[in-house]
């Protein structure tokens, strides 16, 4: 079985990152509807960088996901 505390932490961190991804996508969609200016392009670039970092965080989190401990039940 996994350590319950580790699983709770993992789940909370995963949910927080997913919420940030959703929030960032909403901002990107909003920015895409604005008039194209240098400021809009700059903002979109920054938000895509943030989104990329969040996606990398999810990938990293999956690599350290708590696993079941081997041994006696």
ZIQUI-V177942 format. One record per backbone hydrogen bond with DSSP energy under -0.5 kcal/mol. CO is the residue of the C=O (numbers start at 1). NH is the residue of the N-H. Records with the same first field share a line. If there is no record, write none. Layout:
CO = NH  NH
This chain:
1 = 69
2 = 4
3 = 7
4 = 8
5 = 9
6 = 10
7 = 11
8 = 12
9 = 13
10 = 14
11 = 15
12 = 16
13 = 17
14 = 18
15 = 19
16 = 20
17 = 21
18 = 22
19 = 23
20 = 24
21 = 25
22 = 26
23 = 27
24 = 28
25 = 29
26 = 30
27 = 31
28 = 32
29 = 33
30 = 33
31 = 34
35 = 37
37 = 41
38 = 42
39 = 43
40 = 44
41 = 45
42 = 46
43 = 47
44 = 48
45 = 49
46 = 50
47 = 51
48 = 52
49 = 53
50 = 54
51 = 55
52 = 56
53 = 57
54 = 58
55 = 59
56 = 60
57 = 61
58 = 62
59 = 63
60 = 64
61 = 64
62 = 65
